């Protein structure tokens, strides 16, 4: 059967094959759940009794591939560093000194160093988790779900949105910027999410033809499914309109640039993604939790130039993002947190690179951050039996502080446990609570 409503080239079967999925089952129907992954990634509805209302925003920056913490935050006074890395340790000669010269940032991080000097950067040493995995996919899952036991399926940010925000009423509460799909950390069937992969145009994935096909398909879908699908499509259209309006109100005030020559190219444009994040924040779309990704950090060979080109890109993009928000008077609301699935092995390999490791430092940036070092740096002369660093800080301690002290939500609702406190967030007045619910879509 073919539906022909000005879209005679798209059949109903083709549209369904493209990814239309309706959630059945009692839980899904009770929540009013409908999902359309390839039309707008995901649309999910679920009623919630309580939510959080404040002006705090979190931006998670994923450094995908396993960022080398020892080449990012360099132990300048540790002789074991030079012993383990006879070639890569040359980075210590030009590092930007921190903490009286005991540590240094890689020379390609002058913007972050400037923010450090202003007390707006926290570095948490030795971040990891029990029984670490050196598999990219497995370790990413652990970080995204916040669950080293691998029992949790939903993302920690998705759970945060589902339990605390009116995401059905505000579909831009949770947003993946510069992506084509929902990151695992944001996934939750009870949360509304938006995915935008192009800051220049906002439309359905598949273009206007796919949007018309969605309307045609609704006319052939009976009962509750048709009603839910119609609501989802209407919400998607409203959100696209909101994004287009926001774009007319925003002029970037940071020096964003994706004109970089990476030694190892990345499919992601970090500066463009962060500029889009700034646009969502500045224009008042209700964005609360944003996620961006830069890949390319799996540096097994000829690492020095590859890693430095990537980190220079990170530095310029984060600095432009901060400057943009500061120019609009909104830097006091936004925290930036980096994460990567694991660090690198302390000993460099025969290809002048490093292999998959375990613990690594995590960097947080912004006015809400209490600057300084936190945690405990692993000792390079006391490696584990596999020659890796031993972690000192459970990564969920960082999540806990972000949730409780920055976003002002209950960390136990998301993490189910309590962890050691890391007080890297400046004190601020508590937020109010209000009613909420949830759904997810993608724009382009």
C-alpha positions as CSV (number, residue, x, y, z in Angstrom):
1,X,0.0,0.0,0.0
2,X,1.3,3.5,-0.9
3,X,0.1,6.7,0.8
4,X,0.1,9.6,-1.7
5,X,-0.4,12.9,-0.1
6,X,2.1,15.0,-2.2
7,X,4.7,12.4,-1.3
8,X,4.1,9.7,-3.8
9,X,7.8,8.6,-3.7
10,X,7.6,7.5,-0.1
11,X,5.5,4.3,0.8
12,X,4.2,3.6,4.2
13,X,6.4,0.5,4.3
14,X,9.4,2.6,3.5
15,X,8.6,5.0,6.2
16,X,8.2,2.2,8.7
17,X,11.4,0.6,7.6
18,X,13.1,4.0,8.2
19,X,12.5,3.6,11.8
20,X,9.0,4.2,13.1
21,X,8.5,2.3,16.3
22,X,5.5,2.3,18.6
23,X,6.0,1.2,22.1
24,X,3.5,-1.4,23.2
25,X,3.1,-3.1,26.6
26,X,1.4,-1.9,29.7
27,X,4.1,0.4,30.9
28,X,4.5,2.0,27.5
29,X,0.7,2.5,27.0
30,X,0.3,3.9,30.5
31,X,3.0,6.4,29.8
32,X,1.5,7.2,26.4
33,X,4.8,6.1,24.8
34,X,5.5,6.5,21.1
35,X,9.0,6.4,19.5
36,X,10.0,7.6,16.0
37,X,13.8,7.2,15.9
38,X,14.6,8.2,12.3
39,X,12.0,10.9,12.1
40,X,13.2,12.7,15.2
41,X,15.3,10.0,17.0
42,X,12.8,9.3,19.8
43,X,9.6,10.6,21.2
44,X,8.6,9.4,24.6
45,X,5.8,10.5,27.0
46,X,5.5,9.8,30.8
47,X,3.7,11.8,33.5
48,X,5.8,13.0,36.4
49,X,4.6,14.5,39.7
50,X,7.6,16.6,40.6
51,X,10.3,18.5,38.8
52,X,13.1,21.0,39.4
53,X,13.0,24.6,38.3
54,X,16.2,26.6,38.5
55,X,18.6,28.4,36.1
56,X,21.5,25.9,36.3
57,X,22.8,24.2,33.1
58,X,25.2,21.3,32.6
59,X,27.2,20.7,29.4
60,X,29.0,17.4,29.2
61,X,31.9,17.2,26.7
62,X,32.8,13.6,25.7
63,X,36.4,13.1,24.6
64,X,35.7,9.8,22.8
65,X,38.4,7.2,22.4
66,X,40.1,7.4,25.8
67,X,41.8,10.7,26.5
68,X,45.4,10.5,27.8
69,X,45.2,12.2,31.2
70,X,49.0,12.1,31.7
71,X,49.5,14.2,28.6
72,X,46.7,16.6,29.6
73,X,47.5,17.2,33.3
74,X,51.3,16.5,33.4
75,X,53.1,15.4,36.6
76,X,56.1,17.8,36.1
77,X,58.1,16.7,39.2
78,X,57.6,12.9,39.0
79,X,60.7,11.2,37.6
80,X,58.7,8.1,36.8
81,X,56.8,10.0,34.2
82,X,60.0,10.4,32.1
83,X,61.0,6.8,32.7
84,X,57.7,5.5,31.5
85,X,57.4,7.9,28.6
86,X,60.8,8.7,27.1
87,X,59.3,10.4,24.0
88,X,55.9,11.7,25.2
89,X,57.4,13.2,28.4
90,X,58.9,16.0,26.3
91,X,55.5,17.6,26.8
92,X,56.6,18.5,30.3
93,X,59.3,20.9,29.0
94,X,56.7,23.3,27.7
95,X,53.7,22.6,30.0
96,X,51.8,25.5,31.7
97,X,52.6,25.2,35.4
98,X,49.9,24.7,38.0
99,X,50.0,24.4,41.8
100,X,53.5,25.8,42.2
101,X,54.9,23.7,39.3
102,X,54.1,20.3,40.6
103,X,51.6,19.9,37.8
104,X,51.2,21.4,34.4
105,X,48.6,21.7,31.7
106,X,49.6,20.7,28.2
107,X,50.9,23.8,26.4
108,X,48.0,23.7,24.0
109,X,45.5,24.5,26.8
110,X,46.1,28.3,27.4
111,X,42.4,29.1,27.5
112,X,41.7,26.6,30.2
113,X,44.9,27.7,32.0
114,X,43.6,31.3,32.0
115,X,40.3,30.1,33.5
116,X,42.3,28.1,36.0
117,X,44.1,31.3,37.1
118,X,40.7,32.9,37.6
119,X,39.6,30.0,39.9
120,X,37.1,28.6,37.4
121,X,38.6,25.2,36.7
122,X,38.5,22.1,38.9
123,X,40.7,19.1,38.1
124,X,39.8,15.8,39.8
125,X,42.7,13.4,39.9
126,X,42.5,9.6,39.6
127,X,38.9,9.2,38.3
128,X,37.8,5.6,37.5
129,X,35.7,2.8,38.7
130,X,36.0,-0.8,40.2
131,X,37.1,-3.6,38.0
132,X,37.8,-1.4,35.0
133,X,37.3,-2.5,31.4
134,X,39.7,-1.6,28.6
135,X,36.9,-2.1,26.0
136,X,35.7,1.2,24.5
137,X,32.1,0.0,24.3
138,X,31.9,-1.6,27.7
139,X,33.6,1.3,29.5
140,X,31.5,3.9,27.7
141,X,28.4,2.0,28.8
142,X,29.6,2.2,32.4
143,X,30.2,5.9,32.3
144,X,26.9,6.6,30.4
145,X,24.7,4.6,32.7
146,X,26.7,5.4,35.9
147,X,26.7,1.7,36.7
148,X,29.9,-0.4,36.9
149,X,27.8,-3.5,37.5
150,X,26.3,-3.2,34.0
151,X,22.8,-3.8,35.2
152,X,21.4,-0.3,34.4
153,X,20.2,0.3,30.9
154,X,19.2,3.9,31.0
155,X,21.7,6.8,31.0
156,X,22.4,8.8,34.1
157,X,21.5,12.1,32.4
158,X,18.4,10.5,31.0
159,X,17.3,9.4,34.4
160,X,18.0,12.9,35.8
161,X,15.8,14.4,33.2
162,X,13.0,11.8,33.6
163,X,12.9,12.2,37.4
164,X,13.3,16.0,37.7
165,X,12.3,18.1,34.7
166,X,9.2,18.8,32.7
167,X,10.7,17.6,29.5
168,X,7.4,16.8,27.8
169,X,6.4,20.5,28.2
170,X,10.0,21.6,27.3
171,X,11.5,19.2,24.7
172,X,14.8,21.1,24.7
173,X,15.5,20.4,28.4
174,X,17.9,17.6,27.3
175,X,19.7,18.1,24.1
176,X,22.6,16.4,22.1
177,X,24.3,19.0,20.0
178,X,26.2,18.2,16.8
179,X,25.0,14.6,17.0
180,X,22.9,12.3,14.8
181,X,21.5,10.1,17.6
182,X,20.8,10.1,21.3
183,X,24.0,9.6,23.3
184,X,23.7,6.7,25.8
185,X,24.1,9.1,28.8
186,X,20.9,10.8,27.8
187,X,18.8,7.8,27.0
188,X,15.7,7.1,29.1
189,X,12.3,6.0,27.9
190,X,10.7,8.4,30.3
191,X,12.6,11.5,29.1
192,X,12.2,13.9,26.3
193,X,15.4,14.5,24.3
194,X,16.3,16.6,21.3
195,X,19.1,15.8,18.9
196,X,20.3,18.6,16.6
197,X,23.2,17.9,14.2
198,X,23.3,21.1,12.3
199,X,23.1,24.6,13.8
200,X,22.4,26.2,10.4
201,X,19.0,24.5,9.8
202,X,16.4,23.0,12.0
203,X,14.1,20.4,10.4
204,X,13.0,16.7,10.5
205,X,15.7,14.1,9.9
206,X,15.0,13.3,6.2
207,X,13.9,16.8,5.3
208,X,10.5,18.2,4.4
209,X,9.5,15.1,2.5
210,X,9.8,13.0,5.6
211,X,7.8,15.5,7.6
212,X,5.0,15.3,5.1
213,X,5.2,11.5,5.2
214,X,4.8,11.7,9.0
215,X,1.5,13.5,8.5
216,X,0.3,11.1,5.8
217,X,1.2,8.1,8.0
218,X,-0.9,9.5,10.9
219,X,-4.0,9.5,8.8
220,X,-3.6,5.7,8.4
221,X,-2.8,4.9,12.0
222,X,-5.9,4.2,14.1
223,X,-6.7,4.7,17.8
224,X,-4.4,5.7,20.5
225,X,-1.3,5.1,18.4
226,X,-2.5,7.6,15.8
227,X,-3.3,10.2,18.5
228,X,0.1,9.7,20.2
229,X,1.9,9.9,16.9
230,X,0.0,13.1,16.0
231,X,1.0,14.6,19.3
232,X,4.6,13.6,18.8
233,X,4.8,15.1,15.3
234,X,3.1,18.3,16.5
235,X,5.6,18.6,19.4
236,X,8.4,18.1,16.9
237,X,7.1,20.8,14.6
238,X,6.7,23.2,17.6
239,X,10.2,22.5,18.7
240,X,11.7,23.1,15.3
241,X,9.8,26.4,15.1
242,X,11.2,27.3,18.5
243,X,14.7,26.5,17.4
244,X,14.3,28.7,14.3
245,X,13.1,31.6,16.4
246,X,16.0,31.1,18.8
247,X,18.5,31.3,15.9
248,X,17.2,34.7,14.9
249,X,17.8,36.1,18.5
250,X,21.4,34.9,18.9
251,X,24.7,36.4,17.7
252,X,27.8,34.5,18.9
253,X,30.2,36.6,21.0
254,X,32.9,34.0,21.3
255,X,35.5,33.2,18.7
256,X,34.3,29.8,17.6
257,X,36.3,28.0,14.9
258,X,36.2,24.5,13.4
259,X,38.9,25.5,10.9
260,X,41.4,23.2,12.5
261,X,43.8,20.6,10.9
262,X,43.6,17.6,13.2
263,X,46.4,15.1,12.7
264,X,43.7,12.5,13.2
265,X,40.4,13.9,11.9
266,X,37.2,13.7,13.9
267,X,33.7,13.4,12.5
268,X,32.5,15.9,15.1
269,X,32.7,19.7,14.9
270,X,33.1,20.6,18.6
271,X,33.1,24.4,18.2
272,X,29.9,24.3,16.1
273,X,28.3,22.0,18.7
274,X,29.2,24.2,21.6
275,X,28.1,27.3,19.7
276,X,24.7,25.6,19.2
277,X,24.7,24.8,22.9
278,X,25.3,28.5,23.7
279,X,22.5,29.5,21.3
280,X,20.1,27.3,23.2
281,X,21.1,28.7,26.5
282,X,21.3,32.3,25.6
283,X,18.0,32.4,23.7
284,X,16.0,30.9,26.6
285,X,14.8,27.6,25.1
286,X,14.8,25.9,28.5
287,X,17.9,23.8,27.9
288,X,19.2,22.3,31.1
289,X,21.4,19.3,30.2
290,X,23.5,19.4,27.0
291,X,25.9,16.8,25.5
292,X,28.6,17.2,22.9
293,X,31.2,14.8,21.6
294,X,34.7,15.0,20.0
295,X,36.2,11.8,18.8
296,X,39.8,10.8,17.9
297,X,41.4,10.2,21.3
298,X,42.3,6.5,20.8
299,X,46.0,7.4,20.3
300,X,47.8,4.1,19.9
301,X,50.5,5.5,17.6
302,X,52.4,8.7,16.9
303,X,50.4,10.3,19.8
304,X,52.2,13.5,20.5
305,X,51.0,15.6,17.6
306,X,47.6,13.9,17.3
307,X,46.8,14.4,21.0
308,X,48.0,18.0,21.0
309,X,45.9,18.9,18.0
310,X,42.8,17.5,19.6
311,X,43.4,19.2,22.9
312,X,44.1,22.5,21.2
313,X,40.7,22.2,19.5
314,X,39.1,21.4,22.9
315,X,40.7,24.4,24.4
316,X,39.7,26.9,21.7
317,X,36.1,25.5,21.6
318,X,35.6,25.6,25.4
319,X,37.2,29.0,25.7
320,X,34.9,30.4,23.0
321,X,31.9,28.9,24.7
322,X,32.8,30.3,28.0
323,X,33.5,33.8,26.5
324,X,30.2,33.7,24.7
325,X,28.2,32.9,27.8
326,X,30.1,35.5,29.8
327,X,29.4,38.2,27.2
328,X,25.7,37.5,27.6
329,X,25.9,37.5,31.4
330,X,25.1,33.8,31.7
331,X,28.4,32.2,32.6
332,X,27.4,31.9,36.3
333,X,24.7,29.4,35.3
334,X,26.7,26.9,33.3
335,X,29.1,24.1,34.2
336,X,31.2,22.3,31.6
337,X,32.4,18.8,32.5
338,X,34.7,16.6,30.4
339,X,34.6,12.8,30.4
340,X,36.3,10.0,28.6
341,X,35.7,6.2,28.8
342,X,39.2,5.6,30.2
343,X,42.7,7.1,30.4
344,X,45.8,5.6,28.7
345,X,48.4,3.2,30.0
346,X,51.3,5.0,31.7
347,X,54.0,3.3,29.7
348,X,54.2,4.5,26.1
349,X,54.3,1.8,23.5
350,X,56.8,1.0,20.7
351,X,54.7,3.1,18.2
352,X,55.2,6.3,20.2
353,X,51.6,6.1,21.4
354,X,49.7,4.7,24.4
355,X,47.3,1.8,24.9
356,X,44.0,1.6,26.7
357,X,44.3,2.4,30.4
358,X,42.2,3.1,33.5
359,X,42.1,6.1,35.7
360,X,42.5,9.7,34.5
361,X,41.8,13.3,35.5
362,X,38.5,14.9,34.8
363,X,38.2,18.7,34.1
364,X,35.3,20.9,35.1
365,X,35.0,24.5,33.9
366,X,32.8,27.5,34.7
367,X,31.8,30.1,37.1
368,X,29.8,27.6,39.3
369,X,33.1,25.6,39.7
370,X,35.3,26.0,42.8
371,X,38.7,26.0,41.3
372,X,41.6,23.7,42.3
373,X,42.6,20.1,42.6
374,X,40.4,17.4,44.0
375,X,40.9,13.7,44.5
376,X,44.3,12.0,44.7
377,X,46.6,11.5,41.8
378,X,47.6,7.8,41.3
379,X,51.3,7.1,41.8
380,X,53.3,6.2,38.7
381,X,55.6,4.0,40.8
382,X,52.7,1.9,42.1
383,X,50.9,0.5,39.1
384,X,48.6,-2.5,39.1
385,X,49.5,-5.9,37.8
386,X,48.5,-4.9,34.3
387,X,50.7,-1.8,34.4
388,X,47.8,0.6,34.8
389,X,47.0,3.4,37.2
390,X,44.8,2.6,40.2
391,X,41.8,4.9,40.6
392,X,41.3,7.0,43.7
393,X,38.0,8.7,42.9
394,X,34.8,6.8,41.8
395,X,33.4,8.7,38.8
396,X,30.0,8.6,40.4
397,X,31.3,11.0,43.1
398,X,31.6,13.6,40.4
399,X,28.1,12.8,39.1
400,X,26.8,13.1,42.6
401,X,28.3,16.6,43.1
402,X,27.1,17.8,39.8
403,X,23.6,16.5,40.5
404,X,23.3,17.6,44.1
405,X,25.3,20.8,44.3
406,X,25.0,22.2,40.7
407,X,21.7,21.0,39.3
408,X,20.1,20.8,42.7
409,X,18.4,17.4,42.3
410,X,18.5,14.3,44.5
411,X,21.6,12.3,43.5
412,X,20.2,9.1,45.1
413,X,17.3,9.1,42.8
414,X,19.7,8.8,39.9
415,X,22.7,6.9,41.3
416,X,20.9,4.8,44.0
417,X,24.0,5.1,46.3
418,X,25.9,7.7,48.1
419,X,29.6,8.4,47.4
420,X,32.5,10.4,48.8
421,X,31.8,14.1,48.6
422,X,34.0,16.2,46.3
423,X,33.1,19.9,46.9
424,X,34.1,21.4,43.6
425,X,30.8,23.4,43.2
426,X,30.5,26.9,44.7
427,X,27.7,27.3,47.2
428,X,24.4,28.8,46.0
429,X,20.8,29.2,47.2
430,X,18.6,26.1,46.7
431,X,16.1,25.8,43.8
432,X,12.4,25.4,43.8
433,X,10.5,22.4,42.6
434,X,7.5,22.2,40.2
435,X,5.5,19.7,38.2
436,X,6.9,17.7,35.3
437,X,6.7,14.9,32.5
438,X,8.8,13.6,29.5
439,X,9.4,12.9,25.6
440,X,12.3,12.7,22.9
441,X,12.8,13.9,19.4
442,X,15.5,14.9,16.9
443,X,15.9,18.0,14.8
444,X,18.1,18.9,12.0
